Amino acid sequence: MRRTVLAAISCFLLVALTLPGCTTEVDRRFTLTVSSTIGGSVTAPGQGTSSYDASAVVNLVAEAQAGYRFVEWTGDVEAVADANAALTTITMNTDCEVLANFEVIPPVRYSLTTSSTAGGWITTPGEGTYTYDEGTVVDLVAEAEEGYKFVNWTGDVSTIEDINAAQTVIAMNDRHSITANFESKYTPMVAGGCWHTLGLKSDGTVLAVGYNSYGQCDVGNWTDIIQVDGGGEHTVGLRSDGTVVAVGYNGYGQCNVGNWTDIIQVVAGRQHTVGLRADGTVVAAGLNAYGQCNVGNWTDIIQIAAGANSWHTVGLKSDGTVVAVGGNWDGECDVGEWTGIIQVAAGGHHTVGLKSDGTVVAAGRNEYRECNVGSWTDIVQIGAGCQLTIALKLDGTVVTAGWNDYGQRSVGGWTNITQVAAGMIHTIGLRSDGSVVTAGDNGSGQGNVGDWILT
């Protein structure tokens, strides 16, 4: 009897297992359907439909295309371990459909804040704060007002193509704040002719006092001047457009400079005039009896010098070396071995060079010890007159060496000086407040500058 019952139960179970809907959980399989939106794909287990044993744990891996990012899994996500993770799992206890969702990665955007100092404005992109996609190259255009010039860009300038150019570009790889800097294109300065004194005002006009028999002081109608210099009996001025004007004695054609263009500096010698072009070449006009105008083959020049009583011309090259032509009676042109020079000056029969370390060298006549400058330090600017050397120190005081018969070296009390110059036998200093002082000979009124304010 017991055996019969057991057999019957076994038969029932066998029949039950073969009936539809009576499959055991252990033997059952479930389908997983996987798909994705635009911007990526599911690399594991792959896209489409596949089947798995019950309770199987299936890896899900979603990979985004370039420019897209994974967002989330949607659909039958109850069995997904982490619906917000691109790499996760799903446990198969029922048929499931899941969708991998992707979206476009929004561009990284950075702000550009622009401003300007007095004297100009930024026309492109304007002034204020602007926002750009990362990597955008933005045009920058700065324009100066009348009487001003663009100087440079400051601030977060690491990606500005040329910080010294008014028209340039900036690459937006971070948040940037930049400033366009302007300054008056008429920087006040003083200069000395043999027996006259010149002052350039901050409005581009020129003052002159002293000997005027040849009209060398007739500069009252000059405008838009950015630099002046005085020679023996003539005066030259550089306009902001790179042209040159001259008045005074013209017996040797030293004032025949009306056709010069692209000039960035002009100097006057005893009876010759020299101009430095923007391309580093040099032109000259006037007396050439000693070869002082033989500068046609000079190149790579960044500064020139020819003093009011000078019969020679000196040029400073961009590599810090110096060239000189003209009268060389006392070795004033023997400067070929100088190095590390940042400024040159020419006296009557001597040449002076300022080195980058603030020391000074000199060559030429030393009758009055005008070349005894080896102990000078902290010098920021030099000048040379007739057998005289003058220099401005970092602290605004002045030192001199050389001839002093007319008191031209009586500068011990000068303070707050920003620039010095020398005539034949007088010296000139420009103070930080725009006033001017002189020492030395005043026989032609070249020292009558007490009422000058150049700023």
Secondary structure by P-SEA (a helix, b strand, c coil): caaaaaaaaaaaaaaaaacccccccccbbbbbbbbcccccccccccccbbbbcccbbbbbbbbbcccccccccccccccccccccccccccccccbbbbbbbbccccbbbbbbbbcccccccccccccbbbbcccbbbbbbbbbccccccccccccccccccccccccccccccbbbbbbbbcccccccccccccbbbbbccccbbbbbccccccccccccccccccccccccbbbbbccccbbbbbcccccccccccccccccbbbbcccbbbbbccccbbbbbcccccccccccccccccbbbbcccccbbbbbccccbbbbbcccccccccccccccccbbbbcccbbbbbccccbbbbbccccccccccccccccccccccccbbbbcccccbbbbbccccccccccccccccccccccccbbbbbccccbbbbbcccccccccccccccc
